[in-house]
């Protein structure tokens, strides 16, 4: 009788367990459709691999580790659900331009994608602002991340854009957690109830409607780990490089 009662309780809880497990990128929520018109899906062979965001009509900012030499990337703009393949606006990438990227440990994990053609701005396709020179984000600032990455480590990928709130962690704590892997002058780390996971790389860390970071890396064993907070490339450190590339290309 005890076993039967336990099984009945488990069955009654299954709908709620399923809903909880699929609410966000990691403990997040589905974004309001097209509320983040700057978000793009970076794809290889028509499959999502990374996030990115539009900073001009022709340039997408993303993470350098999202591309390997020889790969031909495409960018999907203006999407909410990636499941609607016939309706997706897919653009070819003309050039992938990295800063002086190093993989182990990650250094300068930032990349500009020059699109083959300019995007047409609309209510579903837009740009996001970058920090101004000398502008930085303070510890404990409430920010957000978004993407089409996995819902948990090795979990499923959602078709719809997900988002989560997170808070900036002070540099001393980030350095203490990541030790030599963390370089405060060029990185930011953040942790909150929800956060980035596999496939969210390249997406923006957004604070006060400004992209302050590029999703770079995190705990290799657990998404949104308290022990090892997610690390983002600090965009303010690369403003001269960004302006130079956009101006020269």
C-alpha positions as CSV (number, residue, x, y, z in Angstrom):
1,X,0.0,0.0,0.0
2,X,2.9,2.4,0.9
3,X,4.5,1.7,-2.5
4,X,1.2,2.4,-4.4
5,X,0.7,5.7,-2.5
6,X,4.2,6.8,-3.3
7,X,3.8,6.0,-7.0
8,X,0.5,8.0,-7.1
9,X,2.2,11.0,-5.5
10,X,5.1,10.8,-8.0
11,X,2.7,10.7,-10.9
12,X,0.7,13.6,-9.5
13,X,4.0,15.6,-9.3
14,X,5.3,14.8,-12.8
15,X,3.6,17.7,-14.6
16,X,5.0,20.2,-12.2
17,X,8.5,18.6,-12.3
18,X,8.4,18.8,-16.1
19,X,7.4,22.5,-16.2
20,X,10.1,23.5,-13.7
21,X,12.8,21.7,-15.6
22,X,11.9,23.5,-18.9
23,X,11.3,27.1,-17.6
24,X,14.6,28.7,-18.6
25,X,18.2,28.6,-20.0
26,X,19.1,27.7,-16.4
27,X,16.3,28.6,-14.0
28,X,15.1,31.4,-16.3
29,X,12.0,32.0,-18.5
30,X,10.9,32.3,-22.1
31,X,11.6,35.8,-23.3
32,X,8.7,37.9,-24.6
33,X,8.8,37.4,-28.4
34,X,11.1,39.9,-30.1
35,X,11.7,41.9,-26.9
36,X,15.4,41.5,-27.6
37,X,15.6,42.4,-31.3
38,X,19.4,42.5,-31.2
39,X,19.8,38.8,-30.5
40,X,21.0,36.5,-33.3
41,X,21.5,32.8,-33.6
42,X,24.9,31.9,-35.0
43,X,24.6,28.7,-36.9
44,X,26.8,26.0,-38.6
45,X,25.1,23.8,-41.2
46,X,21.8,25.4,-40.2
47,X,22.1,24.3,-36.6
48,X,22.5,26.8,-33.6
49,X,25.9,26.8,-32.0
50,X,26.2,30.2,-30.3
51,X,24.5,33.5,-29.6
52,X,25.5,36.9,-30.8
53,X,24.1,40.4,-31.0
54,X,23.8,43.2,-33.6
55,X,25.8,46.3,-32.9
56,X,25.5,47.8,-36.4
57,X,23.5,46.9,-39.5
58,X,26.5,44.8,-40.7
59,X,28.3,43.6,-37.6
60,X,27.5,41.0,-35.0
61,X,29.5,40.8,-31.8
62,X,30.1,37.3,-30.3
63,X,32.7,35.0,-28.7
64,X,35.9,34.1,-30.6
65,X,35.6,30.4,-29.5
66,X,32.3,30.1,-31.5
67,X,34.3,29.7,-34.8
68,X,37.0,27.5,-36.2
69,X,39.1,28.2,-39.2
70,X,37.4,27.0,-42.4
71,X,33.8,26.9,-41.0
72,X,31.1,28.8,-42.9
73,X,28.7,30.5,-40.5
74,X,25.3,31.9,-41.0
75,X,23.4,34.3,-38.7
76,X,19.7,34.2,-38.1
77,X,18.2,37.6,-37.2
78,X,14.8,38.6,-35.9
79,X,13.9,35.2,-34.6
80,X,12.1,34.1,-31.4
81,X,11.6,30.4,-32.2
82,X,14.3,28.6,-34.2
83,X,11.8,25.9,-35.0
84,X,10.2,27.9,-37.8
85,X,12.8,27.2,-40.4
86,X,10.9,28.5,-43.4
87,X,10.4,31.9,-41.7
88,X,13.9,32.5,-40.5
89,X,15.9,35.4,-41.9
90,X,19.3,33.7,-42.5
91,X,22.3,35.8,-43.5
92,X,25.7,34.6,-44.7
93,X,28.8,35.7,-42.7
94,X,31.4,37.4,-44.9
95,X,34.3,37.6,-42.4
96,X,35.1,36.4,-38.9
97,X,37.4,38.9,-37.2
98,X,38.9,37.9,-33.9
99,X,41.0,39.9,-31.4
100,X,44.2,38.2,-30.3
101,X,42.3,35.1,-29.1
102,X,43.9,32.4,-27.0
103,X,41.9,29.3,-26.0
104,X,43.7,27.8,-22.9
105,X,43.1,29.7,-20.7
106,X,40.6,31.9,-22.6
107,X,42.0,35.3,-23.5
108,X,40.4,37.9,-25.7
109,X,37.3,35.7,-26.3
110,X,35.6,38.2,-28.6
111,X,34.9,38.3,-32.3
112,X,33.1,40.5,-34.9
113,X,31.2,38.9,-37.7
114,X,30.8,41.0,-40.8
115,X,27.6,40.0,-42.6
116,X,27.4,39.6,-46.4
117,X,24.6,42.1,-46.6
118,X,23.2,44.7,-44.1
119,X,20.2,43.8,-42.1
120,X,17.0,45.8,-42.4
121,X,16.1,47.2,-39.1
122,X,12.5,46.7,-37.9
123,X,10.5,46.0,-34.8
124,X,12.0,42.5,-34.8
125,X,15.6,43.4,-35.8
126,X,17.5,46.0,-33.9
127,X,20.8,47.1,-32.4
128,X,22.0,47.2,-28.8
129,X,24.2,49.9,-27.3
130,X,27.8,49.3,-26.1
131,X,29.4,50.9,-23.1
132,X,30.9,54.4,-23.5
133,X,34.6,55.0,-23.0
134,X,35.4,54.8,-19.3
135,X,32.0,53.4,-18.4
136,X,31.9,50.3,-16.3
137,X,29.4,48.2,-14.4
138,X,29.5,48.0,-10.6
139,X,29.3,44.8,-8.5
140,X,25.8,43.6,-7.5
141,X,24.2,45.3,-10.5
142,X,21.2,43.4,-11.7
143,X,21.7,42.3,-15.3
144,X,20.4,39.7,-17.7
145,X,21.4,37.1,-20.2
146,X,19.6,35.4,-23.0
147,X,20.0,32.6,-25.6
148,X,18.9,29.4,-27.2
149,X,21.5,27.3,-25.2
150,X,20.8,24.2,-23.2
151,X,18.3,24.2,-20.3
152,X,20.9,22.4,-18.1
153,X,24.3,20.8,-18.6
154,X,23.9,18.2,-21.4
155,X,20.1,19.0,-21.4
156,X,17.8,19.8,-24.3
157,X,18.0,23.0,-26.4
158,X,14.9,25.1,-26.4
159,X,13.5,26.3,-29.7
160,X,12.4,29.6,-28.2
161,X,14.6,32.4,-26.8
162,X,15.1,32.1,-23.1
163,X,16.4,34.7,-20.6
164,X,17.5,35.0,-17.0
165,X,18.5,37.6,-14.5
166,X,22.0,37.6,-13.0
167,X,24.1,39.9,-10.8
168,X,27.6,41.2,-11.3
169,X,30.1,39.6,-8.9
170,X,33.0,41.8,-7.6
171,X,36.4,41.3,-9.2
172,X,38.1,40.1,-6.0
173,X,35.6,37.3,-5.6
174,X,35.9,36.4,-9.3
175,X,39.7,36.3,-9.0
176,X,39.4,34.2,-5.8
177,X,37.1,31.7,-7.5
178,X,38.9,31.4,-10.9
179,X,42.4,32.2,-9.8
180,X,44.8,32.8,-12.7
181,X,42.0,32.1,-15.2
182,X,40.3,35.4,-14.5
183,X,41.7,38.7,-15.7
184,X,39.7,41.6,-14.2
185,X,40.7,44.2,-16.7
186,X,39.2,42.2,-19.6
187,X,36.6,40.0,-17.9
188,X,33.4,40.2,-15.8
189,X,31.8,37.4,-13.8
190,X,28.2,37.1,-12.7
191,X,25.9,34.8,-10.8
192,X,22.2,34.7,-10.1
193,X,19.2,32.5,-9.8
194,X,19.5,31.8,-13.5
195,X,22.3,32.0,-16.0
196,X,24.1,31.0,-19.2
197,X,24.7,27.4,-20.3
198,X,26.1,25.5,-23.3
199,X,25.0,27.2,-26.5
200,X,24.6,30.6,-24.9
201,X,28.2,31.5,-25.7
202,X,28.6,34.8,-27.6
203,X,25.3,36.3,-26.3
204,X,25.3,39.6,-24.4
205,X,25.5,40.3,-20.7
206,X,23.0,43.2,-20.6
207,X,23.0,45.8,-17.8
208,X,20.8,48.9,-18.1
209,X,20.0,48.2,-21.7
210,X,23.7,48.1,-22.6
211,X,25.7,45.1,-23.7
212,X,28.6,45.1,-21.2
213,X,29.9,41.6,-21.7
214,X,30.1,38.6,-24.1
215,X,29.3,35.2,-22.7
216,X,32.6,33.3,-22.6
217,X,32.9,30.4,-20.2
218,X,31.8,28.9,-16.9
219,X,32.1,25.8,-14.7
220,X,32.8,22.8,-17.0
221,X,30.6,20.5,-14.9
222,X,27.6,22.7,-13.9
223,X,25.9,25.5,-15.7
224,X,25.4,28.7,-13.5
225,X,27.6,27.4,-10.8
226,X,27.9,29.4,-7.5
227,X,31.4,28.1,-7.0
228,X,32.7,29.2,-10.4
229,X,30.5,32.1,-11.7
230,X,30.0,32.5,-15.4
231,X,32.7,34.7,-17.1
232,X,32.0,37.3,-19.7
233,X,34.5,39.2,-21.9
234,X,34.5,42.8,-20.8
235,X,33.4,44.8,-23.8
236,X,34.6,48.2,-22.5
237,X,38.2,46.8,-22.7
238,X,37.8,46.2,-26.5
239,X,36.1,49.4,-27.6
240,X,39.2,50.7,-29.5
241,X,39.5,47.4,-31.3
242,X,35.8,47.3,-32.2
243,X,35.9,50.8,-33.6
244,X,39.0,50.1,-35.6
245,X,37.6,46.9,-37.2
246,X,34.2,48.5,-38.0
247,X,36.0,51.6,-39.4
248,X,38.5,49.7,-41.5
249,X,36.4,47.0,-43.0
